[in-house]
Amino acid sequence: MATVKESSIADRLEALLKLQTIDSTLDKIKQVRGDLPEEVRDLEDEIMGLETRLAKFQQDVADLEEQIANYRIAKKNSDNLIIKYKEQQMNVRNNREFDAISKEIELQGIEMEIADKRIKEIDFKVLNKNDEIASVESNLFERKKDLEIKQNELQVIIAESEEDEQKSLKDREKAVKAVDERLFKSYTKLRDNARNGLAVVLVKRGACGGCFSSVPPQRQTDIKDKKKILVCEHCGRVFAGVEDVIPAPEKEKKSRAKAAPKAEAVVAE
């Protein structure tokens, strides 16, 4: 029963380490792209904002032009009334009627003056809005050119690594299925919080492979045994095992050992 448990823990750790290896490969592929994806997204957001602003300015101009059209209609109506009142004035029966019609003609004249004044004011607003539209259109044109350049650069980089990326993504789908669901959630959370994307590490040269904090020998032994899932006490990363350190060949010692007899021979002579 103990052997089954140990094997189960070992399998879980192996599955986690495999997933981490694949994710690290994908991270390296994305690192080659640098800030380009983010720059493309920023430009796309900026263009969207400029297009929204442009549409608003264009709607503002349309509304202002509608106001001008309404004032021109009102002015035309006042002009027609003045003509009508002047014709009526020719047929009045007394001074009171004449004065009343004269008052109406005067009021319609004032309405026409007000309409002219409002049209001039709105024309000025339209002129300013058109200047703003021209500025936004110019900015939008430049941003779209920048976006096209960045997108082309990104597409070239993506094309170079697309095959490797697609293969790694397929491998990742299989690897995820082999990982315990609860462990996968913890793994994802750890990766999100880790700057280097490492959630599962090996102990290398007596230290955590993620934060490089020292790991005591007894704890290293427990990690090697894989009887339970252990994490770094400092960064919380999961330990998948201990990397075996291969001792460097002692070339220097051997060369010195061979050189010693020769020296003695020289002295004897």
Secondary structure, DSSP 8 states (H G I E B T S, - for coil): -HHHHHHHHHHHHHHHHHHHHHHHHHHHHHHHTTTHHHHHHHHHHHHHHHHHHHHHHHHHHHHHHHHHHHHHHHHHHHHHHHHHHHHHHTT-SSHHHHHHHHHHHHHHHHHHHHHHHHHHHHHHHHHHHHHHHHHHHHHHHHHHHHHHHHHHHHHHHHHHHHHHHHHHHHHHHHHHHHS-HHHHHHHHHHHHH-TT--SEEEEETTEETTT--B--HHHHHHHHHTSS--B-TTT--EEEEE--------HHHHHHHHHHHHHHHHHH-
